[in-house]
Amino acid sequence: MKTYSKYISVLIIAGLMASCVPQRKLEEEQAKRGNCEKELAALKTTNQACEAKLDEATKSLADNARQIQELIKDTTALGKSFRNTAVNYEKINKLNEQLLEKHNQLLAGNVADTKKLSGELHATQEQLLKKQDELKTLETKLNEQKTNLDALTVELKKREARVAELEGVLKKKDDAVNELKKKLTDALFGFEGKGLTITQKNGKVYVSMEENLLFASGSTTVEVKGVEALKKVAKVIEQNTDINILIEGHTDDVPMAGKGDIKDNWDLSVMRATAIVKIITKNSTVDPRRLTAAGRGEYFPIDPAKTAEARKKNRRTEIILTPKLDELFKVLETN
């Protein structure tokens, strides 16, 4: 705009000067004026173009300024982000270095642990092999023991059969003893409690008769009431042929006077047993081979006390009835 005002001033001055100069100069001046007007028009056009460019440049400058502000803002943000990133990078870098150090430490430790574990594994494998050998040995022994057990089982079954057979024989024997005792008890009912007792022990029946039932003091001759009792006993054993009979004479501990055939208590006990054997054989069909006479003297007392009552108990004769064990012996011999 200032340039345009200058051109106007020049034209006014030129006009004033034209009135004072000659025609030629006027023409020159007019020519100059025309040129100036052309130049002015050209300048206007140029000015307009410049103004347009100026507006465009101003607008572009404003855009550039705005962009610069945005760039400054972005740069600031980027700078802040960069600084944060740099800080984080440092932290991450330090953390990475720490992790790397720990990794190296762990790696070193793992090498030691691996070596230790390798040693333990080797030892375990050796133990396992040893246990496998022991297991094989035990398995061999187990098979041997199983074989032995099978053999023992077979033998045990055989023995069980033998035991069952023996138990059957023993039961028969016990039944026979019980039956024998019952028969004797029935036969000698009137004598029990009168110097005669019947007991059962150890698979045998004992008929114990006191001296006053059978003999006078120091005598070997059986009294009448004794003979009667012995006859009843003889009838029972006569009917039970599977019974062995042992007659034992017993005395007290008072020494004999030693007169005649009876020198001592041995003689007295034996002779009394023999006298009973003779009465049994005389009054029954009992096979004499089933009978045994024995004297025990004073050496198997019932009561060892040194009293009249104890001595009375000890002066006795026992008829011991034992079932024959031939069947049992056969079983034992077979086994």
MIVEX-16736 format. One record per residue: x, y, z of N, C-alpha, C in turn. Coordinates in steps of 0.1 Angstrom, whole numbers, plus 5000, padded with zeros to 4 digits. Example, Ala and Ser with C-alpha at 12.3 -4.5 7.8 and 13.67 -1.06 7.14 Angstrom:
BEGIN
513249435078512349555078513249675078/512849785071513749895071512950005079/
# end
This chain:
BEGIN
500849885000500050005000500950125000/502050125007502950245007503450274994/503850174986504350184973503350254964/502150214965501050274957500850424959/501050474971500850614975502050694969/503250634969504350704963504150724949/503550634942503250654927502250764925/501350774933500350884932500951024933/501851034943502551154946503351204934/504051104929504951134917504051184905/502951124903502051164892501551304895/501151344906500651474909501751584907/502951554911504151644909504351654894/504351554888504551554873503551644866/502251634871501251714864501551864866/501951894878502252034881503352084873/504252004870505452044863505152054848/504051984844503751984829503252124824/502552184833502052314829503152424828/504252384832505352484832506452464821/506352344815507452314805506852324791/507652324781507252334768506552214763/505952214751505152114746505851984744/507152004740507951884738508151814751/508451894760508651834773507351784778/506251854774504951794778504651654773/505051654760504851524753505751414760/506951464763507851374769507251324782/506751434788506251404802505051314801/504151344790502951254788503451114785/504451104777504950974773505450904786/506150984794506650924806505550884815/504450984814503250954823502650824818/502550814805501950684800502750564805/504050584804504850474808504750444823/504550564830504450544844503150484848/502050524840500750464842500850304839/501550274828501650134825502450064836/503450134840504250074851503450064864/502550174865501750174877500750054877/500150044864499249934863499949794865/501149794859501949664861502249644876/502549764882502949754896501649704904/500449764900499249724907499049574906/499249534893499049384891500049314899/501349364899502349294907502049294921/501549424925501249434940500149344944/499049334935497949244938498549094939/499349064929499948934930500748914943/501549024946502349014958501449004970/500349084970499449074981498848934982/498448884971497848744971498948644976/500148664971501248574976501448594991/501348734994501548765008500448705017/499248715012498148645020498348495020/498748445009499048295008500248265018/501248355017502448325025502048345040/501148455043500748475057499948345062/499048305052498248185056499148065058/500148045048501047935049501947945062/502248085065503048105077502248065089/500948105089500148065101500047915102/499847855090499747705090501147645095/502147705090503547665095503647685110/503247805114503347835129502547735137/501247705131500447605138501147465138/501647435127502347305126503547295135/504247415135505447425144504947405159/503847465162503347455176503047305179/502347245168502047105170503247015171/504247065162505546985162506247005175/506147125181506747155194506147065204/504747065203503946985213504346835212/504346795199504646655197506046625201/506946725198508346705202508546695217/507746785224507746775238507246645243/506146605238505646475242506546355239/507146375226508046265222509346265231/509746395235510846405243510646345257/509446375262509046315275508946165274/508346115263508245975261509545915259/510445985252511845935250512545925263/512346035272513046025285512545915293/511145895293510545785300511045655295/511145645281511645525275513045495279/513845605279515245595283515345545297/514545605306514545555320514145415321/513045385314512645245314513645145308/514345195298515345115292516445095302/516845195309517945175319517445075329/516245095334515744995344515744855338/515144845326515144715319516544655317/517444745314518844705311519444655324/519244735335519744685348519044555352/517744545350517044425353517544305345/517844335333518444235324519744185329/520544285333521944255338521744165351/520744205360520544125372520143985369/519143985359518643845355519743765349/520543835341521743755335522643705345/522943795356523743755366523143635374/521843645377521143535384521143405375/520943435362520943315353522343245354/523343325353524743265354524943195367/524443255378524543195391523743065391/522543075386521742945386522342845377/522942885366523542795357524742725364/525542805371526642745379526142655389/525042695396524442615407523842485400/523142505389522642385382523642285378/524842335374525942245371526242165383/526342235395526742155407525542065410/524342115409523142025413523041915403/523341945390523241835380524341725383/525441775387526541685390526141595402/525541665412525141595424524041495421/523041545413521941455409522441335401/523441365392523941265384524641155393/525341205403525941105413524941025420/523841095425522841025432522040935423/521840975410521240885401522040755398/523340775397524240665395524240575407/524240635419524140545431522840475432/521740545428520440485428520340365418/520940395407520940285397521740165402/522840185409523640075414522740005425/522140085433521240025444520139945437/519540005426518439935419518939795414/520139795407520639675402520939575413/521439625425521639535436520339485441/519339565442518039525446517439425437/517639445424517139345414517839215416/519139215418519839085421519239025433/519039105444518539045456517138995454/516339065445514939025442515038885435/515938875425516038745418516438635428/517338665437517738565447516538525455/515838635460514638605468513638525460/513438565448512538495439512838345438/514138315436514638185435514338105448/514638175460514438115472512938095475/512138195470510638175472510138065464/510638045451510237925443510637795450/511837795456512337675463511437645475/511137755482510237745494508837705490/508337755479507037715474507037565471/508137525464508137385461508137295474/509037345484509037275497507637285503/507037405502505737415509504737325502/504737315489503837225483504037075488/505337045489505636905494505236895508/505436995516505036995530503536985531/502837055522501337055522500836915520/501436855510501036715507501336625519/502536645525502836565537501936595549/501536725550500736765561499336705559/498836695547497536635544497636485548/498736425545498936285548498936275563/499636365570499736355584498336385591/497636475585496336505590495436385589/495536315578494736195576495236095587/496536085590497035995600496536035614/496536165616496036215629494636185631/493836205620492436175621492236025624/493035945617492935805620493235765634/494335835639494735815653493735865663/493135975659492136035668490935935669/490635875657489535785657489835665666/491035615665491435505673491435535688/491935655691491935705705490535725710/489735775701488335795706487635655709/487935565700487435425703487935375716/489235405719489835365731489135425743/489035565742488335635752486935595755/486235565743484835515745484835375752/485835295748485935165755486235175770/487135275773487435295787486235345795/485535435789484335495795483235375797/483135295787482135185788482635085799/483935065799484434965809484235025823/484535145825484235205838482835195842/481935225833480535215836480135065840/480634975832480334835835480834795849/482034835852482634805865481834875876/481435005874480735075884479335005887/478734965876477434895877477734755885/478734685881479034555887479334565902/480134665905480634685919479934795927/478734815923477934915929477834905944/477634785949477534755963478834775971/479934775964481234785971481834925971/481435015962481935145962481635215975/482635285980482535355993482735266005/483035136002483335046013484634976011/485635066009487035026006487334995992/486435035983486735025968486335145961/487235195952486935315944487335275930/486535345921486835325906487035465900/488235475894488535605888489035585874/489035695867489535695853490535805851/491735775847492735875844493735815834/494235905826495335875816494835765807/493535755804493135655795493035515801/493035505814492935385821491935385832/491435265836490435255847491235185858/491035255870491735205882490635155892/490735025895489934975906490834955918/490635045928491535045939490734985951/491334885957490734815969491634825981/491034875992491834886004492134746010/493134746019493534626025492434556033/491534636040490534576048489434506040/489334536027488434466018488934336013/490234326012490834196007491534116016/492334176025493334096033493234136048/493634036056493834066070495234126071/495634186082496934256083498034156081/498934176072500134096070499833966062/498533946058498133826051498133836036/498233726029498133726015496933646010/496133606020494933526016493733626015/493033626004491933716001490733676010/490133766016488933746024487733716015/486633666021485433626014484833746006/484633856013484033976007484934025995/486234005997487134045986487033955974/486833825977486733735966485433765958/484433805965483133835958483333955949/484034055954484334175946485134135934/486134055936487034015925486333935914/485433855918484633775909483833865899/483233975905482534065897483434145887/484634175892485634235883485934135872/486134015876486533915866485533895855/484233905858483233885848483234005839/483534125844483534235835484734225825/485934195830487034195821487034065813/486333975817486133855808485333885796/484433985797483634025785484334125776/485334185781486134285774487534235771/487634165760488834095756489934185752/489634315749490634415744491234495755/491134435767491734505779492834425785/493934495788495034435796494834465810/495234375819495034385833496334385840/496634485848497734495857497334495872/497734405880497434405894498634445902/498534555909499634615916499334605931/500234545939500134545953500934665959/500334725970501034845976500934825991/501934855999502034846013502234986019/502234986033502635116039504135106042/504635196049506135206051506535136064/505635066070506034996083506734866079/508034846083508734726079508034596084/508234486076507734356080508634296090/508134196097508934126108509934036101/509633986089510533896082510433756086/509233706089508933566092508433496080/508733366079508233276069508633326055/507733306045508033346031508033496029/507333566038507233716036508433786044/509433826036510533886043510434036044/509734096035509534246036508334296028/508134426027507034476020506934446005/508134425999508134385985507534245984/507834155992507234025991505734025994/505334106004503934116007503134175995/503634285989502834345978502834255966/503934185963503934095951502933975954/503033915965502233795968500733825969/500433945973499033985973498534005959/499334065950498934075936498733945930/499633845933499633715927498333645931/498033655944496833595950495533645942/495533775939494333825932494333775917/495433765911495533705897494933565897/495233485907494833355908493333345910/492733435918491333435920490633465907/491133565899490533605887490533495877/491633425875491733315865490933195869/490833175882490033065887488533085885/488033205886486633235885486233305872/487033285861486633345848487433275837/487133305825487833255814488833355808/489233455817490233555813491533485809/492033515797493333465793494433515802/495133425809496233465818497233555812/497433545798498433625792498033775792/496733805796496333945797496633995811/497033915820497233955834498733965838/498934075846500334095851500234125865/501034055874501034075888502334155891/502234255899503334345902503234385917/504434395923504434455937505234585937/504634685943505234815944505834845958/505534755967505934775981505434905986/506334975993505935106000506235225992/506635205979507335315972506435405964/505135375963504135455956502935485964/503235555975502135585984501135685979/499835675983498835775979499135905988/499335876001499535986010500935966017/501936046016503236026021503336056036/502236106042502236136057502536016065/503136036077503435926086502335916096/501135896092500035886101499235756098/498435716108497735586107496735596095/496135716093495135736083495835726069/497035786068497735786055498235646052/498735576062499235436060498035346056/496835366061495635286057495335306042/495435436038495235466023496235396015/497535386020498535336011498535186010/497935116020497834966020496634936011/496934905998495834885988496334795977/495434745969495734675957494934735946/495634765935495034835924494934745912/493734735906493634655893493534765882/494534775874494634875864494234815850/493234865845492634815832493034905821/493734855811494234945800493734885787/493034955778492634905765493934875757/493834765750494934725741495034825730/496334855728496634965718497134905705/496834775702497334705690496934785678/495634825677495134895665495935035664/496135095675496835225675498335205670/498935095676500335065672500435035657/499334965652499334935637499335065629/498535155634498435285627499735355627/500335355639501635425640502735355632/502735225632503735155623503435175608/502235185605501935215591502335355587/502235445596502635585594504135605595/
# end
